């Protein structure tokens, strides 16, 4: 059987028991009312940091978890929070810090959790928005979005976008769109994006040589796509604009068909006898008169009564009838 040693007059087993007892006592004391500060903590930018965020709380200190102690640093920044500052924050909150044992790190390093703006994702989202919003056919429209060079640090969370368009912009030509970046629904950044939209629109052109005075048919017409910004304002864009129209002059092949080179056909010739319809007292009277000029549908035409030669004016209908309103 081994013999116990004697140290400073006490058997070694007594000293060992005392050490264990002291450890238990210290552990119990810390477990009772202890604020143990952590070395470092990741926080969300722009939020309030509480005692529970930066420390392990035991005993009655656990009730202090929601006590605010500072604000989180901006994105990509670091902030130190000392133990003395924690004690001061507790006093400001009406809590006596001497009731608790503040242990652990001398200062807590706060680092803001961030994510960085991905320019390619922003450009893709803007492209999708433009395609969905513009009145042009996407397959016939050039959309150029200039690269975004800004590197923005964002808080962690779901990133969405809002778009602010220039006033009276019609989704054609160049413009600066303000992109509002939201994280979890909160606006955190605004970035300008330069875009250029060039719609390609069809215009009617002469499919072949068209002589002056010819009434155009479908076979006389072909189509070319041109940028909207360079399209002539009066260029024909539908078959209805040109079929049945008359060439005012000889049109070489490829000529853009506009209101300046086309004219509505004259359906009444000067001195032609035309049917006339007059409304008098709710009664329609039909007669005939002599046209005193050439006229197209919709023109005001001066006519002469066949018997009295009295002149009057009426509106030419597409069927050649001249209507005279009651004076």
C-alpha positions in Angstrom: 0.0 0.0 0.0 1.4 3.4 -1.1 2.0 6.2 1.4 0.6 9.7 0.9 3.1 12.5 0.7 3.1 15.5 3.0 3.3 19.0 1.6 3.5 22.1 3.9 2.3 19.9 6.7 -0.8 18.6 4.7 -1.2 15.2 3.2 -1.3 15.4 -0.6 -4.8 14.0 -0.8 -6.0 16.9 1.3 -4.4 19.4 -1.0 -6.0 17.6 -4.1 -9.4 17.7 -2.5 -9.0 21.4 -1.7 -8.0 22.2 -5.3 -11.0 20.3 -6.6 -13.3 22.2 -4.2 -11.8 25.5 -5.2 -12.5 24.7 -8.9 -16.0 23.7 -8.1 -16.5 26.9 -6.2 -15.1 29.1 -9.0 -17.2 27.3 -11.6 -20.3 27.7 -9.4 -19.5 31.4 -8.9 -19.1 32.0 -12.6 -22.2 30.0 -13.4 -24.2 32.1 -11.0 -24.0 35.6 -12.5 -21.4 35.8 -15.2 -21.0 37.8 -18.4 -18.3 36.1 -20.5 -17.3 38.3 -23.5 -16.5 36.6 -26.7 -13.4 37.3 -28.7 -15.2 38.1 -32.0 -18.7 38.2 -33.3 -20.3 38.6 -36.8 -23.1 41.0 -36.8 -25.5 42.5 -39.4 -24.7 46.0 -40.6 -27.1 48.7 -39.4 -28.6 46.6 -36.6 -28.5 47.0 -32.8 -26.0 44.7 -31.1 -27.3 43.3 -27.8 -25.4 41.8 -24.8 -26.7 38.4 -25.8 -25.0 38.8 -29.2 -21.5 39.4 -27.8 -21.4 37.4 -24.5 -22.3 34.0 -23.0 -24.6 34.8 -20.1 -25.1 32.6 -17.1 -27.2 32.8 -14.0 -29.3 36.0 -13.6 -27.2 37.6 -16.3 -29.2 35.6 -18.9 -32.1 38.0 -18.3 -29.9 40.8 -19.9 -29.6 39.2 -23.3 -31.8 41.8 -25.1 -29.9 44.8 -23.6 -28.5 46.9 -26.4 -24.8 47.7 -26.1 -23.8 49.3 -29.4 -24.7 49.5 -33.1 -23.2 47.2 -35.8 -20.4 48.7 -37.9 -21.0 49.5 -41.6 -20.4 46.8 -44.2 -16.8 45.6 -44.5 -15.8 47.5 -41.3 -14.6 46.2 -37.9 -15.5 47.7 -34.5 -14.0 46.9 -31.0 -16.2 46.9 -27.9 -14.3 46.9 -24.7 -15.4 45.3 -21.4 -15.4 48.8 -19.8 -17.8 50.0 -22.5 -20.1 47.1 -21.9 -20.2 48.0 -18.2 -21.0 51.6 -19.1 -23.8 50.5 -21.4 -25.3 48.4 -18.6 -25.2 51.4 -16.3 -26.9 53.5 -18.9 -29.6 50.9 -19.1 -30.1 51.2 -15.3 -28.3 48.0 -14.5 -25.5 47.8 -11.9 -22.6 46.0 -13.6 -21.1 45.1 -10.2 -23.8 42.6 -9.7 -22.1 40.5 -12.4 -18.7 39.2 -13.1 -17.5 40.4 -16.5 -14.9 37.9 -17.8 -13.5 36.7 -21.1 -12.1 38.9 -23.8 -10.9 42.4 -22.9 -12.6 43.7 -26.1 -15.1 42.1 -28.5 -14.2 42.5 -32.2 -17.5 43.1 -34.2 -17.4 42.3 -37.9 -20.3 43.1 -40.2 -21.5 40.3 -42.3 -21.7 41.5 -45.9 -22.3 40.3 -49.4 -21.0 42.1 -52.5 -23.0 43.4 -55.4 -22.6 41.2 -58.4 -22.7 43.5 -61.4 -23.5 40.7 -63.8 -26.6 39.8 -61.8 -27.7 43.4 -61.7 -27.3 43.7 -65.4 -29.2 40.5 -66.0 -32.1 41.7 -63.8 -32.2 45.0 -65.6 -32.2 43.3 -69.0 -35.2 41.1 -67.9 -37.0 44.2 -66.7 -36.5 46.1 -69.9 -37.6 43.1 -72.0 -40.8 42.7 -70.0 -41.6 46.5 -69.9 -40.7 47.9 -73.4 -43.4 47.9 -76.1 -40.9 46.6 -78.7 -40.4 43.0 -80.0 -37.4 41.8 -78.0 -36.2 39.7 -81.0 -36.0 43.0 -83.1 -34.5 45.2 -80.4 -30.9 45.8 -79.4 -30.4 46.4 -75.7 -27.0 47.6 -74.5 -26.3 47.9 -70.8 -23.0 49.5 -69.9 -21.0 47.6 -67.3 -21.4 48.6 -63.7 -17.9 49.1 -62.2 -19.0 50.0 -58.7 -18.3 47.4 -56.0 -20.9 47.8 -53.2 -20.9 45.9 -50.0 -24.4 44.9 -49.0 -25.8 43.4 -45.7 -26.7 39.8 -45.8 -30.2 38.9 -47.0 -32.4 38.7 -50.1 -31.3 41.2 -52.7 -34.0 42.7 -54.9 -34.2 45.7 -57.2 -36.4 48.7 -58.0 -36.1 50.7 -61.2 -36.5 54.4 -61.6 -36.9 55.4 -65.2 -36.4 58.9 -66.6 -39.6 61.0 -67.1 -41.2 60.6 -70.5 -38.7 58.0 -71.7 -40.3 55.7 -74.3 -37.8 52.8 -74.0 -35.8 54.0 -77.1 -32.5 55.7 -77.3 -30.0 56.2 -74.4 -31.1 56.8 -70.8 -29.8 56.6 -67.2 -31.9 54.3 -65.0 -31.5 54.6 -61.3 -31.4 51.1 -59.7 -32.4 51.0 -56.1 -30.9 47.9 -54.4 -33.0 46.4 -51.5 -31.9 43.8 -49.0 -34.8 42.1 -47.2 -37.1 44.9 -48.6 -34.9 47.7 -47.2 -33.2 50.2 -49.6 -29.5 50.1 -49.0 -27.9 51.5 -52.2 -28.8 53.4 -55.4 -26.7 52.9 -58.6 -27.1 54.6 -62.0 -27.1 52.4 -65.0 -26.6 53.7 -68.5 -28.7 51.8 -71.1 -29.3 52.2 -74.9 -32.3 50.6 -76.5 -32.5 50.5 -80.3 -35.8 49.0 -81.6 -35.8 47.8 -85.2 -39.1 48.6 -86.9 -40.4 47.5 -90.3 -41.0 50.1 -93.0 -42.6 49.6 -96.4 -40.3 50.1 -99.5 -40.9 49.9 -103.2 -40.3 46.3 -104.2 -39.7 47.3 -107.8 -39.8 50.3 -110.0 -43.1 52.1 -109.6 -44.2 54.6 -112.2 -45.9 57.8 -111.4 -49.7 57.5 -111.0 -49.6 53.7 -110.4 -52.0 52.4 -107.8 -50.0 50.2 -105.5 -50.7 46.6 -104.9 -49.3 44.1 -102.4 -46.7 42.9 -105.0 -45.3 46.5 -105.2 -44.3 46.4 -101.5 -41.5 44.9 -99.6 -40.3 45.4 -96.0 -37.0 46.6 -94.4 -36.1 46.9 -90.8 -34.5 50.2 -89.7 -33.7 51.6 -86.3 -36.6 53.4 -84.8 -34.5 56.5 -84.2 -33.8 56.8 -88.0 -37.2 55.9 -89.3 -38.9 58.7 -91.2 -41.9 59.9 -89.2 -44.4 59.4 -92.1 -43.0 56.1 -93.2 -45.7 53.4 -93.9 -45.6 50.6 -91.4 -48.6 48.5 -92.4 -50.1 47.2 -95.7 -53.2 49.3 -95.1 -51.0 52.4 -95.3 -50.0 51.8 -98.9 -52.2 49.3 -100.7 -54.5 51.3 -103.0 -52.4 54.5 -102.7 -51.1 56.2 -105.8 -47.5 57.1 -106.5 -47.1 60.9 -106.7 -43.9 60.4 -108.7 -41.8 57.7 -110.2 -40.4 55.6 -107.3 -37.1 53.6 -107.8 -36.9 50.2 -106.2 -36.1 50.5 -102.5 -37.7 53.9 -102.0 -39.2 54.2 -98.5 -43.0 54.7 -98.9 -44.1 57.7 -97.1 -47.0 60.2 -97.1 -44.8 62.5 -99.2 -44.5 60.0 -102.1 -48.0 58.5 -102.0 -51.4 60.0 -102.4 -54.9 58.7 -101.9 -56.6 57.8 -105.2 -59.0 60.3 -106.6 -62.4 58.7 -106.8 -64.2 61.7 -108.4 -63.0 63.7 -111.4 -63.8 67.3 -112.3 -67.2 67.7 -114.1 -68.2 64.1 -113.2 -71.8 63.6 -112.3 -72.0 62.4 -108.7 -74.7 61.1 -106.4 -75.6 63.5 -103.6 -77.4 62.8 -100.4 -78.9 65.8 -98.4 -80.5 65.7 -95.0 -83.3 68.2 -94.4 -85.7 68.1 -91.5 -84.8 64.6 -90.7 -85.5 63.5 -94.3 -82.8 62.3 -96.6 -83.0 63.6 -100.2 -81.1 62.0 -103.0 -80.1 63.8 -106.2 -77.2 64.3 -108.5 -74.8 67.1 -109.1 -71.7 68.0 -111.1 -68.3 67.9 -109.4 -66.3 71.1 -109.8 -63.0 69.5 -108.9 -61.2 66.2 -108.5 -61.7 64.7 -105.0 -60.5 61.8 -102.8 -62.5 60.1 -100.1 -62.9 62.5 -97.1 -62.3 65.6 -99.2 -64.7 68.6 -99.2 -66.0 68.9 -102.7 -67.7 71.8 -104.4 -70.6 70.7 -106.5 -73.2 72.4 -108.8 -76.9 71.6 -109.0 -77.7 70.2 -112.4 -80.8 72.3 -113.0 -80.2 75.5 -111.1 -76.4 75.5 -111.1 -76.5 76.5 -107.5 -73.2 75.6 -105.9 -72.9 73.7 -102.5 -70.3 71.8 -100.7 -70.3 68.2 -99.4 -68.0 65.5 -98.1 -66.9 62.6 -100.4 -67.5 59.1 -99.0 -65.3 56.2 -100.0 -68.1 54.9 -102.3 -68.1 58.2 -104.2 -71.4 59.5 -102.6 -71.3 63.2 -101.6 -73.1 63.9 -98.4 -74.4 67.4 -97.6 -75.2 68.3 -94.0 -78.3 70.3 -93.1 -77.3 74.0 -92.9 
